[in-house]
Amino acid sequence: MSNSSCAHIPRVGGTKLIQDYISGSEKLKPFIEAFPDLDELLDKASRRVFSEEDRKTLFDAVSKQYEQAGMITPSNWSSIKQENAFTITTGHQLSLFGGPKYFIYKIVSVLKLVKSLNESQQELNFLPIFWMASEDHDFDEVNQVKIFDHVLSSNQQKTGPMGRIDPDTFDSVFEELKEILGTSQEATELIQLFTDAFEQRSWASFTRYWVNEIFNGEVIIIDGDDRELKKMFVPVVHSELNEQITDKKVTSTNEQLEELGYHIQVSHRAVNLFYIEDGIRERIGYLNGQHKVHNLSRCLKRQDVINHPESISPNALLRPVYQETILPNIAYVGGPGELAYWFQLKALFTELKTSFPLLVLRDSFLFVKEKDELLLEKLGMGLSDLQHRDEQLQKEYILKNGLKQIDFAKEREDLNEIISQLNTKVSEMHRNYHPMIEAERAKIEKFINKLEVRAMRDAKFREELNINKLLKLRATYFPGGGLVERTSSFMEEYISLGKQLYMELLMDASNPLDSRIKVITVNK
C-alpha cells in the first residue's frame, strides 16, 4: 500500500463565467437556482415534487435496463419509489474505456456529495445517478483514450447513437490496451473486467457493466435511450416542435449572458431535436410548415411522436430538460464546459415548468508523485505555479529564486517620477518642452525593455537545467496548460495503486462543494 496525503490548490485561469460562479458573483443569480451548499441542497429537496406514477415508471424502466444487460440492479434503487427519495446526477459520453480521468472523477463527486447529504440528516434519501449520454453521435469524440503516452483509437467509423454500436468495434483497440497495461495483478484484473464487459451487445451496456463493477454497484446508471422514459418527455417534444420553445427562451438568455461579457457555450437551432434509428441520428428541421428529418425523405407528425417516442432524441441543450423531466433530481454535477451551457437554460426550464437543479462543479484531482513535489520545493516553486503559461512560469521561477535583476519595475517607477518632475519644471517656461521630454522618455523606456529582455535571456541561460525540469513537470501535470485529467486515462493510477486504494484516495479527498483542485500525493 502507498502512503499518501491530500492538499488543495486554487484553480488558475478558466473562463470568466466559471470564475464568477466559483466566487459567487451576484451577476449569475438570474441564471441559476442558487449557489450550492448542503443547506441549499436540502432546501431544494424539501420543495421538489415528483409524482408517485413517474417514480414507478422510472423505477421500472431502469430496473429493466439492468435486467436486459444481465446485471443486478443496485440494491438502493428500490427506494426511488418513496416520496422522500431524490437524485444527484452527473453524466458523460460513452468514451472509449472511460476516456479522460475526469470520467471517473464525476462519479466520485456525485457519490461523495450523496454521502455528505445522507449523513447530514435522516428525513431525506439521496441516490447517486450516472447518466449515459448514449444518444450522442460524434464517434470521433468517443473514439480515443490516452494511457502512458499511448493514444488508442479504432480505425472504424460508426454513425448513429453511440450507445447502440457493437462493442466489437473496439476489439483491436482492446488488444493494444492489453499490451500496454502489462501483466501485474491490477492490470490483469482490469483486463478481465473489460473482457467480461465485451460480452454485452451494445456500447451502452458495455459501459454500464464496467462502470458498475468499478464502483461496486453504488452508482445507479441510466440510459436515456429508452422508450418508456421518453414517453414522459413527449409533452416537451410537442412544445419544441410546435412552438420552438428552446429557440425563444435560449436566444433571450444568450443575449443577457453576452451583455455580461460571457461566452456562449452551445449554439441552438429552431428545433433542438434529432430523429434516431440504429446507425442514424439526423436533426429535425422546420420547413414550409412541416417538420422534416435532415438527409431523410420523411416528415414527422404529432402521432409519430406519440407512437414512437423512442425515435426522438434531444440535442445538447434539450438533454438537460429530458433528464430533469424523468428524474426527481436536486443537483447536476458537471465540469466547467457543462455548467456553462446549463447557465443558458434557466428561462427555458421556467417556461416548461420543469425543476431546475442546483449546479455543482465536479471535483478535480491531481495525483502527484512525492519526488516531484520535493523537486518543486527545491526549485522554490509550488504546484499552483505550474498552471501558468511557460513564459510566465519561467519568469516566476527566476524572480522567486532571487534573480531580481531581471525586474525593472522600480526603474520604470523612478523614470516616471523624473519625467513628472521635469514636466512640472518646464510647464511655466515660454517654450513647450513637453514633446521633447516625452520623446526622451520613449527612448529610455525602449532601452529598459531591451535590457529586460536580455537580462531574462541571460537568467534563463544560467538556469536552463532547472527551468527544463520545471517545464517537464508542467507538461506532466498541466499539459498544454490544462489539468492532466482532461487528457490521460484513469487506468494509469488505477493499476499503479490498485482499485481499493485508488478509490479510497479519491473518496477521501473529494468535496465537490469546494472548487479547489484536490492534490493527492503518492510515493509510487
C-alpha positions in Angstrom: 0.0 0.0 0.0 1.2 3.5 -0.8 1.5 6.3 1.7 -0.4 9.4 0.6 -1.6 12.9 1.6 -4.0 15.4 0.3 -3.8 19.1 -0.1 -5.6 21.8 -2.1 -4.6 24.4 -4.7 -6.7 27.1 -6.2 -7.8 26.8 -9.9 -5.9 29.3 -12.0 -7.5 30.6 -15.2 -10.7 29.2 -16.7 -13.5 31.2 -18.3 -14.9 34.3 -16.8 -18.2 32.6 -16.3 -16.8 29.8 -14.2 -14.6 32.2 -12.3 -17.6 34.2 -11.4 -19.6 31.1 -10.5 -16.8 30.0 -8.1 -16.7 33.4 -6.5 -20.5 33.5 -6.1 -21.0 36.6 -8.3 -24.4 38.2 -7.9 -24.5 38.7 -11.7 -25.1 34.9 -12.1 -28.1 34.7 -9.8 -30.8 35.1 -12.6 -29.3 32.1 -14.4 -29.2 29.6 -11.6 -31.4 28.2 -8.8 -28.8 29.1 -6.1 -25.2 28.7 -5.3 -24.8 25.2 -3.9 -24.1 24.2 -0.3 -25.6 21.5 1.9 -28.4 23.7 3.2 -29.4 24.8 -0.3 -29.5 21.2 -1.5 -31.6 20.1 1.4 -34.0 23.0 1.0 -34.3 22.3 -2.8 -35.2 18.6 -1.9 -37.8 19.7 0.6 -39.6 21.7 -2.2 -39.1 19.2 -5.0 -42.3 17.4 -6.1 -42.2 14.2 -8.2 -45.3 12.1 -8.7 -45.7 8.5 -7.5 -46.6 7.5 -11.0 -43.4 9.0 -12.5 -41.4 7.3 -9.8 -42.8 3.9 -10.7 -42.2 4.5 -14.4 -38.6 5.5 -13.7 -38.0 2.5 -11.3 -39.4 0.0 -13.8 -37.5 1.4 -16.8 -34.1 1.5 -15.1 -34.6 -1.9 -13.5 -35.4 -3.3 -16.9 -32.2 -1.8 -18.3 -30.2 -3.7 -15.8 -32.2 -6.9 -16.3 -31.6 -6.7 -20.1 -27.9 -6.3 -19.5 -27.9 -9.4 -17.3 -26.9 -7.3 -14.3 -28.2 -7.0 -10.7 -30.0 -3.7 -10.1 -28.3 -1.6 -7.3 -29.9 -2.5 -4.0 -30.7 1.1 -3.1 -32.7 1.7 -6.4 -36.0 0.5 -5.0 -36.1 3.5 -2.6 -36.7 5.8 -5.6 -40.3 4.8 -5.3 -40.5 6.7 -1.9 -41.6 10.3 -1.9 -38.6 11.3 0.2 -36.0 10.0 -2.3 -34.2 12.3 -4.6 -31.3 12.1 -7.1 -27.9 13.8 -7.6 -26.8 13.3 -11.2 -23.8 13.5 -13.4 -23.3 12.2 -17.0 -20.9 11.7 -19.8 -20.4 10.4 -23.3 -19.6 6.7 -23.6 -15.9 7.4 -24.0 -13.5 4.6 -25.0 -12.6 2.7 -21.8 -13.7 5.8 -19.9 -11.6 8.3 -21.9 -10.0 11.0 -19.8 -9.6 10.7 -16.0 -12.4 13.1 -15.2 -15.0 10.5 -16.4 -14.3 8.7 -13.1 -14.0 12.0 -11.1 -17.5 13.0 -12.0 -19.0 9.8 -10.5 -16.8 10.1 -7.4 -18.0 13.7 -6.9 -21.7 12.5 -7.0 -21.0 9.6 -4.6 -19.3 11.9 -2.1 -22.0 14.6 -2.3 -24.7 12.0 -1.8 -22.8 10.6 1.1 -22.5 14.0 2.7 -26.2 14.7 2.2 -27.3 11.4 3.7 -25.0 11.7 6.7 -26.2 15.2 7.4 -29.9 14.2 8.1 -32.3 11.3 8.1 -35.5 12.6 6.7 -34.5 12.6 3.0 -32.7 9.9 1.0 -30.4 10.8 -1.9 -29.3 8.5 -4.7 -26.3 8.9 -7.0 -27.0 8.8 -10.8 -24.7 8.4 -13.7 -26.5 9.4 -16.9 -25.0 7.7 -20.0 -25.1 10.1 -23.0 -25.7 7.1 -25.2 -27.5 9.0 -28.0 -24.6 11.3 -28.8 -23.5 10.5 -32.4 -20.0 12.1 -32.5 -17.9 9.0 -33.0 -14.6 10.9 -33.0 -15.2 12.3 -29.6 -15.9 8.8 -28.2 -13.1 7.0 -30.1 -10.0 7.9 -28.1 -8.2 7.0 -24.9 -4.7 8.1 -23.9 -2.7 5.9 -21.4 1.0 6.1 -20.6 1.6 8.4 -23.6 -0.1 5.9 -26.0 -3.1 7.3 -27.8 -5.5 4.5 -28.8 -8.5 4.6 -31.2 -10.4 2.4 -33.6 -9.9 2.9 -37.4 -13.5 2.1 -38.0 -16.2 4.8 -38.5 -19.7 4.5 -36.9 -22.8 6.6 -37.2 -26.0 7.0 -35.2 -26.3 6.8 -31.4 -23.0 5.6 -29.9 -24.7 3.6 -27.2 -26.2 1.3 -29.9 -23.0 0.3 -31.6 -21.4 -3.1 -31.2 -18.5 -3.3 -28.7 -16.7 -5.4 -31.3 -15.9 -2.1 -33.0 -13.2 -1.7 -30.4 -11.7 -5.2 -30.4 -8.4 -4.1 -32.0 -8.1 -1.2 -29.5 -8.6 -3.6 -26.6 -5.7 -5.8 -27.9 -3.4 -2.8 -27.9 -4.6 -1.8 -24.5 -3.8 -5.2 -23.0 -0.2 -4.9 -24.3 0.2 -1.5 -22.7 -1.4 -2.4 -19.3 1.0 -5.3 -18.8 0.7 -8.4 -16.5 0.6 -7.1 -13.0 -2.2 -8.3 -10.8 -4.0 -5.0 -11.0 -3.7 -4.9 -14.8 -4.9 -8.5 -15.1 -8.0 -7.8 -13.1 -8.8 -4.7 -15.1 -8.3 -6.6 -18.4 -10.6 -9.3 -17.2 -13.2 -6.7 -16.3 -13.2 -5.3 -19.8 -13.2 -8.8 -21.3 -16.4 -9.6 -19.4 -17.9 -6.3 -20.5 -17.3 -7.2 -24.1 -19.9 -9.9 -23.7 -22.5 -7.1 -23.8 -24.4 -6.4 -27.0 -24.2 -2.6 -27.1 -21.6 0.0 -26.2 -24.1 1.4 -23.6 -24.4 -1.9 -21.9 -20.6 -2.4 -22.1 -20.1 0.9 -20.3 -22.8 0.1 -17.8 -21.1 -3.2 -17.0 -17.6 -1.9 -16.3 -18.6 1.3 -14.5 -21.0 -0.7 -12.3 -18.1 -3.1 -11.4 -15.6 -0.4 -10.7 -18.0 1.4 -8.3 -19.3 -1.8 -6.7 -22.9 -1.1 -7.8 -23.0 2.1 -5.7 -24.0 4.4 -8.5 -27.2 3.9 -10.5 -26.6 4.0 -14.2 -29.3 5.3 -16.5 -29.6 5.1 -20.3 -31.9 7.8 -21.6 -32.3 5.9 -24.9 -35.4 4.2 -23.6 -39.0 4.2 -24.9 -40.7 4.2 -21.5 -38.6 7.1 -20.2 -39.1 9.1 -23.4 -42.9 8.8 -23.1 -42.5 11.1 -20.1 -40.8 13.6 -22.3 -43.4 13.7 -25.1 -45.1 17.0 -23.9 -41.7 18.8 -24.1 -41.2 17.3 -27.6 -44.5 18.7 -28.7 -43.6 22.2 -27.3 -40.4 22.1 -29.1 -41.8 21.0 -32.4 -44.9 23.3 -32.3 -43.6 26.4 -30.5 -39.8 26.3 -30.9 -39.7 27.0 -27.2 -35.9 26.4 -26.8 -35.1 28.9 -29.6 -37.3 31.6 -28.0 -36.0 31.3 -24.4 -32.4 30.4 -25.0 -32.0 33.3 -27.5 -33.1 35.7 -24.9 -30.8 34.2 -22.2 -27.8 34.2 -24.5 -28.3 37.9 -25.1 -28.2 38.5 -21.4 -25.1 36.4 -20.9 -23.3 38.2 -23.7 -24.2 41.6 -22.3 -22.4 40.5 -19.2 -19.3 39.5 -21.2 -19.8 35.8 -21.0 -19.1 33.3 -23.9 -22.0 31.2 -25.1 -21.1 27.6 -24.8 -23.6 25.8 -27.0 -25.5 27.2 -30.0 -29.1 26.2 -30.7 -31.4 25.7 -33.6 -35.1 26.4 -34.3 -35.8 22.8 -33.4 -33.4 21.1 -31.0 -34.3 17.5 -31.6 -32.9 14.6 -33.6 -34.5 11.6 -35.2 -32.8 8.3 -34.4 -32.6 4.8 -35.6 -29.8 2.3 -35.5 -27.0 3.9 -37.4 -28.9 7.2 -37.8 -29.2 10.4 -35.8 -30.3 13.3 -38.0 -31.5 16.7 -36.9 -35.2 17.7 -37.3 -35.9 21.0 -39.1 -38.9 23.1 -39.8 -39.6 23.9 -43.4 -42.7 25.1 -45.2 -44.9 24.3 -42.2 -43.6 20.7 -41.8 -41.1 19.0 -39.6 -38.6 17.3 -41.8 -35.7 14.9 -40.9 -32.5 16.2 -42.4 -31.0 13.8 -45.1 -34.1 11.6 -44.9 -37.2 11.9 -47.1 -39.7 11.9 -44.2 -41.7 14.3 -42.2 -42.8 14.0 -38.5 -46.4 14.2 -37.4 -47.8 14.5 -33.9 -48.9 10.9 -34.0 -45.4 9.8 -34.9 -44.1 11.2 -31.6 -46.8 9.7 -29.6 -46.4 6.2 -31.2 -42.7 6.2 -31.4 -41.2 8.4 -28.7 -38.0 6.3 -28.8 -37.2 7.8 -32.3 -36.9 11.3 -30.9 -33.6 12.4 -29.3 -32.9 15.7 -27.6 -29.7 17.7 -28.5 -27.2 19.0 -26.0 -29.5 21.9 -24.9 -32.6 19.8 -24.5 -31.0 16.7 -22.9 -30.9 18.5 -19.5 -34.6 19.1 -19.8 -35.2 15.5 -20.6 -33.1 14.4 -17.7 -34.8 16.7 -15.2 -38.2 15.7 -16.5 -37.8 12.0 -15.7 -35.7 12.3 -12.5 -36.6 13.7 -9.1 -33.3 15.5 -9.3 -31.8 18.1 -7.0 -28.4 18.8 -8.4 -26.3 18.3 -11.5 -22.6 17.8 -11.1 -20.5 18.7 -14.1 -17.3 20.2 -15.5 -16.8 23.8 -16.4 -17.9 23.4 -20.0 -21.0 21.5 -19.0 -22.1 24.0 -16.4 -21.6 26.8 -18.9 -24.4 25.5 -21.1 -26.7 24.9 -18.1 -26.5 28.7 -17.5 -28.2 29.1 -20.8 -31.3 27.1 -19.7 -32.9 28.5 -16.6 -35.6 30.5 -18.5 -36.4 27.5 -20.7 -36.9 25.3 -17.6 -39.2 28.0 -16.1 -41.3 28.2 -19.2 -41.7 24.4 -19.3 -42.5 24.4 -15.6 -39.6 21.9 -15.0 -37.5 21.9 -11.9 -34.0 23.4 -12.5 -31.3 21.7 -10.5 -28.6 23.3 -8.4 -25.3 23.3 -10.4 -22.2 21.8 -8.8 -18.7 22.0 -10.2 -17.2 18.5 -10.2 -14.1 17.7 -8.3 -10.7 18.0 -10.0 -8.0 15.7 -8.7 -4.2 15.7 -9.3 -2.2 12.7 -8.4 1.4 13.9 -7.7 4.5 11.8 -7.1 6.2 12.7 -3.8 9.5 13.1 -5.5 8.1 15.7 -7.9 6.7 17.7 -5.0 10.2 17.6 -3.4 11.8 18.8 -6.6 9.3 21.7 -6.9 10.1 22.6 -3.3 13.8 22.5 -4.1 13.2 24.8 -7.1 11.3 27.2 -4.8 8.1 26.6 -6.6 4.6 25.1 -6.0 2.1 23.1 -7.9 -0.1 26.2 -8.3 2.8 27.9 -10.3 2.6 25.1 -12.9 -0.7 26.4 -14.1 1.0 29.5 -15.5 2.0 29.6 -19.2 5.6 28.6 -20.0 6.9 32.2 -20.3 5.2 33.3 -17.1 6.3 30.2 -15.3 10.0 30.8 -16.2 9.7 34.4 -15.0 8.1 33.4 -11.7 10.9 30.9 -11.2 13.6 33.4 -11.8 12.0 36.0 -9.6 11.4 33.5 -6.7 15.0 32.4 -6.8 16.5 35.8 -6.1 17.4 36.8 -9.7 15.8 40.2 -9.2 18.0 41.9 -11.8 15.5 40.9 -14.5 12.7 43.0 -12.9 12.9 46.7 -13.9 9.6 47.8 -12.3 11.5 50.0 -9.8 13.4 51.7 -12.6 10.2 52.4 -14.5 8.7 54.0 -11.4 11.8 56.2 -11.0 11.7 57.2 -14.7 8.0 58.2 -14.4 8.8 60.3 -11.3 11.7 62.0 -13.0 9.6 62.7 -16.1 6.8 64.1 -13.9 9.2 66.4 -12.2 10.7 67.6 -15.5 7.3 68.3 -16.9 6.4 70.3 -13.8 9.6 72.4 -14.0 9.2 73.3 -17.7 5.4 73.9 -17.5 5.9 77.7 -16.8 8.6 78.2 -19.5 8.0 80.2 -22.6 8.6 77.3 -25.0 6.8 74.0 -24.9 9.4 71.4 -23.9 6.9 68.6 -23.1 7.2 66.8 -26.5 11.0 66.8 -26.2 10.7 65.2 -22.7 8.2 62.6 -23.9 10.4 61.7 -26.8 13.3 61.1 -24.4 11.0 59.1 -22.1 10.1 56.8 -25.0 13.8 56.3 -25.9 14.6 55.3 -22.3 11.6 53.0 -22.0 12.6 51.3 -25.2 16.1 50.8 -23.8 14.8 49.4 -20.5 12.6 47.0 -22.4 15.6 45.8 -24.5 17.7 45.5 -21.3 14.9 43.5 -19.6 14.7 41.0 -22.5 18.4 40.5 -22.5 18.5 40.1 -18.7 15.8 37.5 -18.8 17.6 35.7 -21.6 20.8 35.6 -19.6 19.0 34.4 -16.5 17.3 31.6 -18.5 20.7 30.6 -19.9 22.2 30.4 -16.4 19.2 28.4 -15.0 18.5 26.3 -18.1 18.8 23.0 -16.3 16.3 23.8 -13.6 13.9 25.6 -15.9 13.8 22.5 -18.1 13.0 20.4 -15.0 10.2 22.8 -14.2 8.8 22.8 -17.7 8.8 19.0 -17.7 6.8 19.0 -14.5 4.3 21.4 -16.1 4.0 19.1 -19.1 3.3 16.2 -16.8 0.6 17.7 -14.6 -0.7 20.6 -16.7 -0.2 19.5 -20.3 -1.0 22.4 -22.7 -1.9 24.5 -19.6 -4.8 22.3 -18.6 -5.1 19.6 -15.9 -3.9 16.1 -16.9 -7.3 14.8 -16.0 -8.5 16.1 -19.4 -6.1 14.1 -21.5 -5.0 10.8 -19.8 -6.9 7.8 -18.6 -7.8 6.9 -15.0 -6.2 3.5 -15.7 -2.8 5.0 -15.0 -3.4 5.5 -11.3 -5.9 2.6 -11.1 -3.3 -0.1 -11.9 -0.4 1.7 -10.2 -2.3 2.0 -6.8 -4.8 -0.8 -7.1 -8.5 -0.4 -7.2 -9.2 -0.2 -3.4 -6.5 2.4 -2.6 -7.3 4.4 -5.8 -11.0 4.6 -4.9 -10.3 5.3 -1.2 -7.9 8.2 -2.0 -10.5 9.8 -4.4 -13.4 9.4 -2.0 -11.4 10.8 1.0 -10.2 13.8 -1.0 -13.5 14.5 -2.7 -15.5 17.6 -1.8 -17.5 18.9 -4.8 -18.6 21.9 -2.8 -15.0 23.1 -2.6 -13.9 24.3 -6.0 -10.1 23.9 -5.3 -8.0 21.2 -7.0 -7.5 18.2 -4.7 -3.8 17.2 -4.8 -3.2 13.6 -3.8 0.5 13.0 -3.1 1.6 9.4 -3.5 5.1 7.8 -3.1 4.7 5.4 -6.0 
